[in-house]
Amino acid sequence: MPELAPDRARRPRLLVVDDAPDMRRSIARILKDRVDIVEAYDGKMALEMIVQAHMDGAQFDALLIDLEMPRMNGKDALDAIASIAPELAERAIVMSGGAWDAKLGEWLALLPSHRLLRKPMSIEALREAVERATA
């Protein structure tokens, strides 16, 4: 299904994917005045929500996703998302405190710097990354 460009007549929708509830809540608090937040606790749940959003015609404008999570990590989720919503995958920001898995670390090193937020991140860096992704 083709991905639509963000509709600027409404607030951007951001899918925040992290297995840490405190991190999701903190991000939502910081960004609540800028974007509408939808939360998922891992990559598998995010993928299911993106598929459902496409079926409902309520696409996400950007994605903020943790790298290391149970069930499905950020890389595997982004690979799957790229096949159903390639433009959303290109507007994804990956959050990472570092990769324990060597292959994930190699993949992380290849990401463009504007698509990577290192944990812990500053409020300013978070806001700038999301603003760029939803522009």
Summary of the structure (lengths in Angstrom):
residues: 135
radius of gyration: 13.6
end to end distance: 21.6
largest distance: 42.7
contacts: 406
relative contact order: 0.18
helix: 48%
strand: 17%
